[in-house]
Amino acid sequence: MKMPLLLRIQESLASRISLWVVLCVVVILTATAFLGNYYVVKSIKLEESVKANGILYIVGQRIDAALISVEVAVRNHLNDIKENLNETDELYSITQRMLEDNPTIVGSAIAFKPNYFPEKGVWFSPYSYREGGTIRSKQLGSADYDYHKMDWYQTTDSLKHDFWSDPYFDKGGGEMLMTTYSCPVTDEAGNFIAVVTADILLDDLSKLLDVDYYENAYACMIGRSGTFISHPIKDLVLQQNVFKIAKEMGHPELIEVAQEMIDGKSGMRKWHSPTFGDSYIFFVPFEHTGWSMAIVCKASELFKGVRKTELFLVVLFILMLVLLTYILWRSVHRLIAPLTAFAQAADEVAQGNLQAMLPDVRSKDEMQRLHHSFSIMQQSLVSQMEELKQVNEAKGRIEGELKVARDIQLSMLPKVYTPTAYGKDLDIYGQQISAKEVGGDLYDFFIRDEKLFFCIGDVSGKGVPAALVMAMTLSQFRNVVSYENDLEKIIKSINKNTCDGNDASMFVTFFVGVLDLPTGLLNYCNAGHNKPFIVTDIITELPAKPDLPLGVSEEAGYVVREYTVPPGAMLFLYTDGLTEAMNGQRELFGRERLIDNLKNEEDCKSLIEKMIQAVHQFVDNASQSDDLTMLAIRSIVSQKR
């Protein structure tokens, strides 16, 4: 009679060993799989948090740059307002200039306190605004539009400092969705007399929130009270509060997230969205205004790759388990073969064959070492593959983000150098080559009223921090020179704004000049930068004793010097990345090689391209140690005269 399978397994030592080994392997691998999955999910959450925060950081920088440009435009006109308090009609021109200088601003007002000008009555607020492509002005205050009761006026009067309002619909004023930057104006005694405002459209801010994350992910922004400032569902903007929606839906976790957002915290939270299901919210504060930005993403999209990997591993685990069971059964039966011979021999002894030879069994230690070696090999392989995957993903993400940052930085520098771009009488060319993905060197130029305003600078340090200071310095230069002719005021204004909030103690060596194109008269200031060269038949340095770099002290003094550029002469400006370029033998390019390459008469572009080629030939295969920036200027008018 044939024995049942279970009974045969119980009576077979080889089968019992195989079964116990398989059960142990299943338990160990299952526990390892769950533990590995736990750490993989945890790692993905961390990586996605870094990725989302990086995207939100870039968006924040876009918005920050837009808001800072508005603030700078307003602050630059405070002195004009104080100087023209006796000429009320001139105040309308000041608000118009703010709109002309900054295309982001759609409206600007100077709202005076009640009866400040008795002849004007209770309300007097010169206001300029955009209407189509035209800038118009009017007197804003009236009984129907009592701006003294407006939030932006009362808050500024109460706080005595500037602030950004939560977005609102300006009924009676701009008649549009906007946010307002308000800055107090005080008299010489420090008494509050008015509020200067600059309005920007909410739609302009919302456009900056476009993010490229997952397909179904979206970004939103809430104000200090939890009201939606930006959201893909337009009906929610300025109409709904995140706390109210969370209470109506019964989502306490969303209330907690919203509270953390308005408290200025950043982080990642999981919640169950009625639209997306299980989702993740990544949020960071926008410290400039007290608002907060967030990205909402479906959990299924976040872990899509993990789920596919899990399915693959489950199938692979089953296949490997079947294969392992078969191999173990065959191997154990082979190893137990001596025991079978021993049992047969024992049977022969029991039957009376006392001469039966007993087999020698020595397989126990070898089986244990084989199992142990196999387990170590498998664990080591899984660990190494996971580490390699994480390193490659992190490297690819960082390289992509730095490339975006580099493109943004290059877009801020001048790009057009055609002979007719700035008039047929001016030859100008510049080039910046960063040592890393992003750099801290800068240059810029601006032509207004037959005057060429130009600058070159070098931010201390390298990488992202230097790039941010570089962007802020360029923005300040462009804003100030768009209306100011006094070079001392220009550099002092840039220095003051650079010192404000300079907690990192970074500084900028800076050379700025104003060249009168018809006469060749050059006014210039040198804030700790390399002296430019005057290139004619002979090559000399421009007399430019350096003052303190920008960002060192708000009280720093800057000397404005004059120099008449000889007819046909070229100004050559550079950063120390040129003279300090180092080859493999740790030799510097140096001042003498620079002068040798300046001797041949060439146009500005050819000269700079030749200089770059000379540096590349000198350093050969050595890595670039510092940012390299050059700017060459030649006024053909001066040459003719």
C-alpha positions in Angstrom: 0.0 0.0 0.0 1.3 3.5 -0.9 2.1 5.8 2.0 0.5 9.3 2.2 2.8 12.2 1.1 2.8 13.8 4.6 3.8 10.5 6.3 6.5 10.0 3.7 7.9 13.4 4.5 7.8 12.8 8.2 9.7 9.5 7.9 12.3 10.9 5.5 15.2 12.7 7.1 16.2 14.3 3.8 12.7 15.7 3.2 12.4 17.1 6.8 15.8 18.9 6.4 14.8 20.3 3.0 11.4 21.5 4.4 13.0 23.2 7.4 15.7 24.8 5.3 13.1 26.1 2.8 10.9 27.5 5.7 13.9 29.3 7.2 14.9 30.8 3.9 11.3 32.0 3.3 11.1 33.6 6.7 14.5 35.3 6.3 14.0 36.5 2.7 10.4 37.8 3.5 11.7 39.7 6.5 14.5 41.1 4.5 12.2 42.1 1.6 9.8 43.9 4.0 12.8 45.7 5.7 14.3 46.6 2.3 11.0 47.9 1.0 10.6 50.0 4.2 14.0 51.6 3.7 13.5 52.0 -0.1 10.1 53.8 0.5 11.8 55.9 3.2 14.6 56.8 0.8 12.2 57.7 -2.0 10.3 60.0 0.4 13.5 61.8 1.3 14.6 62.1 -2.3 11.2 63.4 -3.5 11.2 65.8 -0.6 14.6 67.2 -1.7 13.4 67.3 -5.3 10.2 69.1 -4.5 11.9 71.5 -2.2 14.4 72.2 -4.9 11.6 73.0 -7.4 9.8 75.1 -4.8 13.1 76.9 -4.0 13.6 77.8 -7.7 10.0 79.0 -7.9 10.6 81.0 -4.7 13.7 82.6 -6.2 11.7 83.6 -9.3 9.0 85.2 -7.2 11.6 86.7 -4.8 13.4 88.3 -7.7 10.2 89.8 -9.0 9.2 91.2 -5.5 12.7 92.5 -4.8 12.8 94.4 -8.0 9.5 96.0 -7.0 10.9 96.9 -3.5 14.0 98.3 -5.0 12.1 100.4 -7.4 9.9 101.9 -4.6 12.8 102.5 -2.2 14.8 104.2 -4.9 12.1 106.9 -5.2 11.6 107.6 -1.5 14.1 110.5 -1.6 12.4 111.9 -4.7 9.1 112.0 -2.8 10.5 113.8 0.2 12.3 116.3 -2.0 9.1 117.2 -3.9 6.6 117.5 -1.1 6.2 121.2 -1.9 5.4 120.4 -5.6 2.4 118.1 -5.5 2.1 117.9 -9.2 5.6 116.4 -9.4 4.4 113.5 -7.2 2.4 112.2 -10.2 5.6 112.1 -12.3 7.3 110.0 -9.6 4.6 107.3 -9.6 4.7 107.3 -13.4 8.5 106.7 -13.3 8.1 103.8 -11.0 5.9 102.1 -13.6 8.3 103.0 -16.4 11.3 101.6 -14.6 9.7 98.3 -13.6 7.3 96.6 -16.0 6.1 94.3 -13.2 4.4 97.1 -11.4 0.8 97.8 -12.7 -0.1 100.6 -10.3 1.7 102.9 -7.8 0.3 105.4 -5.3 1.6 107.9 -2.7 -1.2 107.9 -0.1 -0.8 110.8 2.3 -2.3 110.9 5.8 -5.6 112.9 6.3 -5.3 116.6 5.6 -1.5 116.5 5.1 -2.1 119.0 2.3 -4.9 121.2 3.6 -5.6 122.6 0.1 -6.1 119.1 -1.2 -8.6 118.0 1.5 -8.8 114.8 3.5 -7.6 112.6 0.8 -4.7 113.1 -1.5 -3.1 110.2 -3.2 -1.3 110.6 -6.6 -1.8 107.3 -8.5 -0.5 106.0 -11.8 -1.6 102.8 -13.5 -1.4 100.9 -16.7 -4.3 101.0 -19.2 -3.4 98.9 -22.2 0.0 100.1 -23.3 -0.4 103.6 -21.7 0.4 104.8 -18.2 -2.3 107.1 -16.8 -2.5 109.0 -13.6 -5.3 110.2 -11.3 -6.1 111.3 -7.7 -7.0 108.0 -6.0 -8.6 109.1 -2.7 -12.2 110.1 -2.3 -15.2 109.4 -0.1 -16.0 106.4 -2.3 -12.5 105.1 -2.0 -11.3 106.0 1.5 -7.8 104.5 1.3 -7.2 105.4 5.0 -9.4 102.4 5.9 -7.6 100.1 3.5 -5.6 97.2 5.0 -2.4 98.1 3.2 -2.5 101.7 4.6 -3.5 100.9 8.2 -1.0 98.0 8.5 1.9 100.1 7.2 0.9 103.0 9.5 0.7 100.6 12.5 3.9 98.6 11.8 6.0 101.6 10.7 7.8 99.4 8.1 7.2 98.0 4.7 5.3 94.8 4.0 3.5 92.8 1.3 -0.3 92.5 1.6 -2.2 89.3 1.0 -3.7 89.4 -2.5 -7.1 91.1 -2.9 -9.5 92.5 -5.4 -8.9 96.3 -5.5 -12.4 97.6 -6.0 -12.5 101.3 -6.7 -8.7 101.4 -7.3 -7.0 99.1 -9.8 -10.2 97.0 -10.3 -8.1 93.8 -10.5 -6.7 90.9 -8.5 -3.4 92.1 -7.1 -1.0 92.2 -4.2 0.5 95.5 -2.9 3.9 96.3 -1.5 3.6 99.2 1.0 6.4 101.3 2.3 6.1 104.1 4.9 7.3 107.7 4.1 8.5 109.8 7.1 9.5 113.4 7.3 12.9 114.6 8.6 11.7 114.2 12.2 10.8 110.6 11.6 7.0 111.2 11.6 4.8 109.1 9.4 3.3 111.2 6.6 2.3 108.7 3.8 2.4 105.2 2.3 4.1 104.5 -1.1 2.5 101.4 -2.8 3.4 99.3 -5.8 0.8 96.8 -7.2 1.5 93.7 -9.1 -1.0 91.4 -10.7 -1.9 88.1 -9.0 -1.8 86.4 -12.5 1.8 87.4 -12.9 2.7 85.6 -9.6 0.6 82.6 -10.5 2.5 82.2 -13.8 5.8 81.8 -11.8 4.3 78.8 -10.0 4.3 76.6 -13.1 6.3 73.5 -12.1 7.5 70.5 -14.0 7.0 67.6 -11.5 4.7 64.6 -12.0 1.9 64.5 -14.6 -1.0 65.0 -12.1 0.9 67.1 -9.5 0.0 70.7 -9.0 1.4 73.7 -7.1 -0.5 76.2 -5.0 0.1 79.1 -2.7 -1.7 80.3 0.5 -1.5 83.6 2.3 -0.9 84.4 5.9 -4.5 83.6 6.9 -4.7 80.4 4.8 -6.6 81.9 1.8 -5.6 80.5 -1.5 -3.4 82.9 -3.5 -2.8 80.5 -6.4 -4.5 77.2 -7.3 -5.3 75.3 -10.5 -9.0 75.6 -9.6 -9.5 79.3 -10.2 -12.7 79.5 -8.2 -10.7 78.8 -5.0 -8.3 81.8 -5.5 -9.2 84.5 -2.9 -12.6 82.8 -2.4 -11.7 79.8 -0.2 -9.7 79.2 2.9 -7.8 76.0 3.3 -8.9 75.7 7.0 -12.6 76.0 6.0 -12.2 73.4 3.2 -10.4 71.0 5.5 -13.1 71.3 8.2 -15.9 70.7 5.6 -14.1 67.6 4.2 -13.3 66.3 7.7 -9.5 66.2 7.2 -7.7 67.1 10.4 -4.3 66.2 8.9 -4.9 68.9 6.2 -5.6 71.4 9.0 -2.3 70.5 10.6 -0.5 71.0 7.3 -2.1 74.4 6.7 -1.2 75.5 10.3 2.5 74.5 9.7 2.5 76.4 6.4 1.2 79.7 7.8 3.6 79.2 10.8 6.5 79.4 8.2 7.5 75.8 8.5 8.6 73.4 5.7 8.2 69.7 5.3 6.3 66.8 3.8 3.0 65.3 4.9 0.8 62.5 3.7 -3.0 62.9 3.5 -6.0 61.4 1.8 -7.2 63.7 -0.9 -10.9 63.3 -2.1 -9.6 63.9 -5.7 -6.2 62.1 -5.7 -6.7 59.6 -2.9 -3.5 58.9 -1.0 -1.3 62.0 -1.7 1.8 63.8 -0.4 2.1 67.5 0.2 5.6 69.2 0.0 5.6 72.7 1.4 8.1 75.5 2.1 7.6 79.1 3.4 8.0 82.2 1.3 9.7 84.2 4.0 9.7 87.4 2.0 6.0 87.9 2.3 4.8 85.3 4.9 3.1 83.2 2.3 3.7 79.5 1.8 4.0 77.4 -1.4 3.2 73.7 -1.8 3.3 70.9 -4.3 0.6 68.1 -4.1 1.4 64.8 -5.7 -0.4 61.4 -5.9 1.3 58.7 -3.9 0.7 56.2 -6.7 2.8 58.4 -9.0 5.5 59.0 -6.4 6.0 55.2 -5.9 5.1 54.0 -9.4 8.6 52.8 -10.0 8.7 51.0 -6.6 5.5 49.2 -7.2 6.8 47.8 -10.5 10.0 46.8 -8.8 8.1 45.1 -6.0 6.0 43.1 -8.5 9.2 42.0 -10.4 10.8 41.0 -7.1 7.8 39.0 -6.0 7.8 37.0 -9.3 11.5 36.6 -9.1 11.2 35.5 -5.4 8.7 32.8 -6.3 10.7 31.5 -9.2 13.9 31.5 -7.1 12.0 29.8 -4.2 10.9 27.0 -6.5 14.3 26.6 -7.9 15.9 26.7 -4.5 13.5 24.0 -3.1 14.3 21.7 -6.0 18.1 22.2 -5.6 17.9 21.8 -1.8 15.8 18.5 -2.1 18.3 17.1 -4.6 21.3 18.3 -2.7 20.1 17.0 0.7 19.2 13.6 -0.7 22.6 13.4 -2.2 24.2 14.4 1.2 22.0 12.0 3.1 22.9 9.1 0.8 25.5 7.8 3.3 22.7 7.7 5.9 20.6 5.6 3.6 23.5 3.2 3.2 23.9 3.1 6.9 20.2 2.2 7.4 20.6 -0.6 4.8 23.6 -1.8 6.6 21.8 -1.6 9.9 19.0 -3.7 8.4 21.5 -6.2 7.3 23.0 -6.4 10.8 19.5 -6.8 12.2 19.0 -9.7 9.8 22.1 -11.3 11.1 24.8 -10.0 8.6 27.3 -8.9 11.3 30.0 -8.1 8.7 28.1 -5.3 7.1 30.3 -2.3 6.7 28.9 1.0 8.1 29.3 4.1 6.0 31.4 7.1 7.2 29.1 10.2 7.4 30.9 13.6 7.5 28.6 16.1 5.7 27.2 18.2 8.5 29.8 21.0 8.6 30.0 21.5 4.9 26.2 22.0 4.6 26.3 24.7 7.3 29.1 26.6 5.6 27.5 26.4 2.2 24.2 27.9 3.5 26.1 30.6 5.5 28.2 31.6 2.4 25.1 31.7 0.2 23.3 34.1 2.6 26.2 36.5 2.9 26.7 36.7 -0.9 23.0 37.4 -1.5 22.8 40.1 1.2 25.9 41.8 -0.1 24.7 41.9 -3.7 21.3 43.4 -2.8 23.0 46.1 -0.6 25.5 47.1 -3.3 22.9 47.3 -6.1 20.6 49.5 -3.9 23.5 51.9 -3.0 24.5 52.2 -6.7 20.9 53.1 -7.7 20.6 55.8 -5.1 23.9 57.4 -6.0 23.0 57.5 -9.8 19.5 59.0 -9.1 20.9 61.6 -6.7 23.7 62.6 -9.2 21.3 62.9 -12.1 18.8 65.0 -10.2 21.5 67.5 -8.9 23.0 67.8 -12.4 19.6 68.6 -13.9 18.9 71.3 -11.3 22.3 72.9 -11.7 21.8 73.1 -15.5 18.5 74.9 -15.0 20.2 77.3 -12.6 23.1 77.9 -15.1 20.6 78.7 -17.9 18.8 81.1 -15.7 22.1 82.9 -14.8 23.3 83.1 -18.4 19.9 84.6 -19.4 20.6 87.6 -17.1 23.8 88.6 -18.9 23.8 90.7 -22.2 23.5 88.5 -25.2 23.3 90.9 -28.2 26.6 92.2 -29.6 25.8 92.9 -33.3 27.4 96.0 -34.8 24.0 97.8 -35.0 22.6 96.6 -31.7 23.9 99.7 -29.7 24.5 102.1 -32.5 27.1 102.1 -35.2 29.5 104.2 -33.0 30.0 101.7 -30.2 32.0 98.4 -30.3 31.4 96.3 -27.1 31.7 92.7 -26.2 31.7 90.6 -23.0 32.1 87.0 -22.0 31.6 85.0 -18.7 32.9 81.5 -18.2 32.0 79.9 -14.8 34.3 77.5 -13.0 31.4 75.5 -11.7 27.8 75.0 -13.0 26.9 78.5 -11.7 29.3 81.3 -10.8 29.6 84.6 -9.1 31.2 86.9 -11.8 29.0 89.5 -13.5 29.1 92.2 -16.1 26.4 94.5 -17.6 26.0 97.7 -19.6 23.1 100.1 -20.3 22.9 103.0 -22.8 20.8 106.0 -21.9 21.0 109.7 -23.0 24.2 109.0 -25.1 25.9 107.6 -22.0 27.1 104.1 -21.6 26.6 102.8 -18.0 28.7 99.6 -17.5 30.0 97.4 -14.7 32.0 94.3 -13.9 32.2 92.4 -10.6 33.3 89.3 -8.8 31.3 87.9 -5.8 33.3 86.3 -3.0 33.0 82.5 -3.0 31.6 80.2 -5.7 28.6 78.1 -6.5 24.9 78.8 -5.8 25.4 81.4 -3.0 27.7 83.5 -5.2 25.2 83.1 -8.1 22.4 84.5 -6.0 24.4 87.5 -4.9 25.5 88.0 -8.6 21.8 88.1 -9.7 20.8 90.5 -7.0 23.7 92.9 -7.8 22.9 92.8 -11.5 19.2 93.6 -10.7 20.2 96.5 -8.5 22.6 97.9 -11.1 19.9 97.8 -13.9 17.3 99.4 -11.6 19.4 102.3 -10.4 21.1 103.3 -13.7 17.7 103.3 -15.5 17.0 106.7 -13.8 20.1 107.9 -11.9 23.1 109.7 -13.5 25.1 110.5 -10.4 27.7 107.7 -10.2 28.4 108.2 -6.5 24.6 107.7 -5.7 24.6 104.7 -8.0 27.4 102.8 -6.2 26.2 103.8 -2.8 22.7 102.6 -3.5 24.0 99.3 -4.7 26.3 99.0 -1.7 23.5 99.7 0.7 21.2 97.1 -0.8 24.1 94.6 -0.9 24.7 95.2 2.9 21.0 94.8 3.8 20.4 91.2 5.0 24.0 90.2 4.2 24.1 87.5 7.0 26.5 85.4 5.1 29.1 88.3 5.0 29.6 88.0 1.3 31.1 90.9 -0.6 31.5 92.0 -4.3 34.5 93.6 -5.9 32.9 96.0 -8.4 34.0 98.4 -11.0 31.3 100.8 -12.5 31.7 103.5 -15.0 29.7 106.0 -17.1 31.2 106.9 -20.5 29.9 110.0 -22.3 29.9 108.6 -25.9 30.1 112.0 -27.8 33.1 113.3 -25.7 34.9 110.2 -24.4 34.7 111.5 -20.8 34.7 108.6 -18.4 33.5 108.8 -14.7 34.2 105.7 -12.7 34.4 104.1 -9.2 36.5 101.1 -8.2 35.1 99.1 -5.3 38.1 96.8 -4.7 38.2 95.4 -8.2 41.1 94.9 -10.7 42.2 98.1 -12.5 41.0 98.1 -16.2 43.5 98.5 -19.0 43.5 101.4 -21.6 44.6 99.8 -24.9 46.1 102.2 -27.5 49.6 102.1 -29.1 50.7 101.6 -25.5 48.9 99.7 -22.8 48.4 101.3 -19.4 46.2 100.7 -16.4 43.4 103.1 -15.6 44.2 105.1 -12.4 41.7 103.5 -10.1 42.8 103.2 -6.4 40.4 100.6 -5.0 37.8 101.5 -2.3 36.1 98.9 -0.1 34.2 96.1 -2.0 30.4 96.2 -1.9 28.7 94.6 1.0 31.4 95.3 3.6 30.0 98.4 5.2 27.0 100.7 4.6 29.2 103.6 5.7 31.9 102.9 3.1 32.9 105.9 1.0 33.5 105.7 -2.8 35.5 108.2 -4.8 34.3 109.1 -8.3 37.2 109.7 -10.7 37.4 111.2 -14.2 39.4 110.2 -17.2 39.1 111.2 -20.9 39.4 108.2 -23.0 41.9 108.8 -25.9 40.5 108.6 -29.4 40.2 105.0 -30.6 41.3 103.6 -27.2 39.7 100.4 -25.9 38.8 99.8 -22.2 39.5 96.2 -21.2 37.9 95.1 -17.9 38.4 91.6 -16.3 38.1 89.6 -13.1 41.0 87.9 -11.3 40.0 84.5 -12.8 42.0 85.7 -15.9 45.3 86.5 -14.3 45.0 83.7 -11.7 44.2 80.9 -14.2 46.6 78.1 -13.3 48.1 75.3 -15.4 49.2 71.8 -14.3 52.5 73.1 -13.0 50.6 75.6 -10.7 51.9 78.6 -12.7 49.6 81.6 -13.0 48.6 83.1 -16.4 49.6 86.4 -14.9 49.6 90.1 -15.8 52.4 89.9 -18.3 50.7 87.3 -20.5 47.5 89.4 -20.3 49.3 92.5 -21.6 51.0 90.5 -24.4 47.6 89.4 -25.7 46.3 93.0 -25.6 49.0 94.4 -27.9 47.6 93.6 -31.3 44.9 96.0 -32.5 41.6 94.1 -32.8 37.9 94.6 -32.4 36.4 93.9 -28.9 34.9 90.5 -29.8 38.1 89.2 -31.5 40.2 90.4 -28.6 38.2 88.6 -25.9 38.0 85.4 -28.0 41.8 85.5 -28.5 42.2 86.0 -24.7 40.0 83.0 -24.0 42.0 80.9 -26.4 45.3 82.0 -24.8 44.0 81.0 -21.4 42.8 77.6 -22.6 46.2 76.9 -24.3 48.0 78.0 -21.1 46.0 75.9 -18.6 45.9 72.9 -21.0 44.1 70.1 -19.2 44.1 71.7 -15.8 40.6 72.3 -14.3 39.3 75.8 -14.1 39.8 77.1 -10.5 37.9 80.4 -10.7 35.2 82.2 -12.8 36.6 84.1 -15.8 34.9 87.3 -17.0 36.0 90.0 -19.5 34.4 93.1 -21.0 35.9 95.3 -23.8 34.6 98.7 -24.8 35.6 101.0 -27.7 33.7 104.2 -28.7 34.2 104.8 -32.4 32.9 108.4 -32.0 35.9 109.2 -29.9 38.1 107.7 -32.6 36.6 110.0 -35.2 37.0 113.1 -33.1 
